[in-house]
């Protein structure tokens, strides 16, 4: 009789242990599933946030003019920007820069404006990336205008470097006569097209 009692007790303990083990296993599984659900939720929120940021970038790109948009896209592709944020641009047109026909020399007026611009960059104390775009009117051949646009952009780049802007923060590109802002049929229009545009990106 004692043996049977002991056997029954042992059996009861084993069944209890198995039951407890089953409960523990279910609890463990629930915890694991819950952790995975939380992880998936977090990843879902991250994907949504990235999607929203891309949508905002697309909206910002749509609001820029063609040359500014291309500058931003090139900067992103070159890996020079963390977010590719367009800040503002400065246009040096014929009125202030006084680019003569077929020349890339900076006038005293242009240098004064560039000095003000450099001082603004320093006072803002921001790590920015500059793309300096050279533009020309339609006088002369497209090949010569491409070269002239690059010379004008490079003149601005070298001047700004002498004032303390790091060379690795600036790049140049020439559009030549490809992106006019005014008709080339008039003298005034051609003067507006002879310009340098500095795109400021962060």
C-alpha positions in Angstrom: 0.0 0.0 0.0 2.8 2.4 0.8 4.4 1.5 -2.5 1.2 2.4 -4.4 0.9 5.6 -2.4 4.5 6.5 -3.2 3.9 5.7 -6.9 0.8 7.8 -7.0 2.6 10.7 -5.4 5.5 10.4 -7.8 3.1 10.2 -10.7 1.3 13.3 -9.4 4.5 15.2 -9.1 5.6 14.2 -12.6 2.3 15.2 -14.1 2.5 18.6 -12.2 6.0 19.0 -13.5 5.0 18.3 -17.0 2.1 20.7 -16.7 4.3 23.4 -15.3 6.8 22.8 -18.0 4.0 23.1 -20.6 3.0 26.4 -19.0 6.5 27.6 -18.9 7.0 26.7 -22.6 3.8 28.5 -23.6 4.9 31.5 -21.6 8.3 31.5 -23.2 6.8 31.2 -26.7 4.4 34.1 -25.9 7.3 36.3 -24.8 9.3 35.4 -27.9 6.3 36.1 -30.2 5.7 39.4 -28.4 9.3 40.4 -28.8 9.2 39.6 -32.5 6.0 41.6 -32.9 7.5 44.6 -31.2 10.6 44.3 -33.4 8.4 44.1 -36.5 6.4 47.2 -35.3 9.6 49.1 -34.8 10.9 48.2 -38.2 7.5 49.1 -39.8 7.7 52.5 -38.1 11.3 53.0 -39.4 10.2 52.1 -42.9 7.3 54.5 -42.7 9.6 57.3 -41.5 12.0 56.7 -44.3 9.1 56.7 -46.8 7.9 60.0 -45.4 11.4 61.5 -45.7 11.6 60.3 -49.3 8.2 61.9 -50.0 9.4 65.2 -48.5 12.6 65.0 -50.5 10.6 64.5 -53.7 8.4 67.5 -52.8 11.4 69.6 -52.2 13.0 68.5 -55.5 9.8 69.4 -57.4 9.9 72.9 -56.0 13.5 73.6 -57.2 14.5 74.9 -60.6 16.2 72.5 -63.0 19.8 73.4 -62.3 19.3 73.4 -58.5 17.5 70.1 -58.7 20.4 68.6 -60.7 22.9 69.9 -58.3 21.1 68.3 -55.4 20.9 65.0 -57.2 24.6 65.1 -58.1 25.6 65.8 -54.6 23.5 62.9 -53.3 25.0 60.6 -55.9 28.5 61.7 -55.0 27.8 60.9 -51.3 28.7 64.4 -50.3 25.5 65.0 -48.4 23.9 63.2 -45.5 20.3 64.3 -46.3 20.7 66.4 -49.4 18.9 69.5 -48.1 18.7 72.5 -50.4 19.3 75.7 -48.4 19.4 78.6 -50.8 21.2 79.9 -53.9 23.1 83.1 -54.8 23.1 84.3 -58.4 25.8 86.5 -59.7 24.5 88.0 -62.9 26.0 90.4 -65.3 24.7 93.4 -63.3 26.9 92.6 -60.3 29.6 90.4 -61.7 30.1 92.4 -64.9 31.3 89.4 -66.9 32.3 90.8 -70.3 31.6 88.8 -73.4 34.0 85.8 -73.6 35.7 86.7 -70.3 35.8 85.1 -66.9 37.4 87.8 -64.9 35.8 88.8 -61.6 35.1 92.5 -61.2 35.6 94.4 -57.9 31.8 94.5 -57.5 31.7 90.7 -57.9 34.5 90.2 -55.4 32.7 92.4 -52.9 29.5 90.4 -53.3 31.5 87.2 -52.9 33.1 88.5 -49.7 29.7 89.2 -48.2 28.6 85.7 -49.2 31.7 84.1 -47.6 31.1 86.1 -44.4 27.5 84.9 -44.3 28.7 81.3 -44.6 31.2 81.8 -41.8 28.6 83.5 -39.5 26.1 80.7 -40.2 28.8 78.3 -39.0 27.4 75.4 -40.9 29.0 72.6 -42.8 27.6 73.2 -46.2 28.5 72.0 -49.7 28.6 74.4 -52.6 28.0 73.8 -56.3 29.2 76.6 -58.4 27.5 76.7 -61.8 28.9 78.6 -64.8 26.4 79.9 -67.4 26.9 81.9 -70.7 24.8 83.6 -73.3 24.5 82.0 -76.8 27.2 84.0 -78.4 29.9 81.7 -79.8 29.9 77.9 -80.2 28.4 75.6 -77.6 31.9 74.0 -77.0 33.5 77.4 -76.3 30.6 78.4 -74.1 31.0 75.2 -72.1 34.6 76.0 -71.5 33.8 79.7 -70.7 31.1 78.6 -68.2 33.6 76.4 -66.4 36.2 79.2 -66.3 33.7 81.6 -64.7 32.7 79.0 -62.1 36.3 78.2 -61.4 37.1 81.9 -60.9 34.4 82.1 -58.2 35.6 78.9 -56.6 39.3 80.0 -56.4 38.3 83.4 -55.0 36.1 81.9 -52.3 38.9 79.5 -51.4 41.3 82.4 -50.9 38.7 83.8 -48.4 38.8 80.6 -46.4 36.2 78.2 -48.0 37.6 74.7 -48.2 38.1 73.4 -51.7 36.6 70.0 -50.8 33.4 71.9 -49.9 33.0 73.3 -53.5 32.6 71.8 -56.9 32.1 73.5 -60.3 30.0 72.6 -63.3 29.4 74.4 -66.6 26.1 74.6 -68.3 27.4 76.9 -71.0 24.5 78.2 -72.9 22.2 75.3 -72.1 20.2 76.9 -69.2 19.3 80.5 -70.2 17.1 82.5 -67.8 16.2 85.1 -70.5 16.0 85.2 -74.3 19.4 85.5 -76.1 17.9 87.7 -78.8 18.3 90.9 -76.8 21.4 92.5 -75.2 19.7 92.6 -71.8 18.7 89.0 -72.1 22.2 87.9 -73.0 23.6 89.9 -70.0 21.3 88.0 -67.6 22.4 84.7 -69.0 26.1 85.5 -68.4 26.1 84.5 -64.7 27.4 82.2 -62.0 24.9 80.5 -59.6 26.1 79.2 -56.2 23.9 76.4 -54.9 24.2 76.0 -51.1 23.4 72.5 -49.8 23.6 71.0 -46.3 
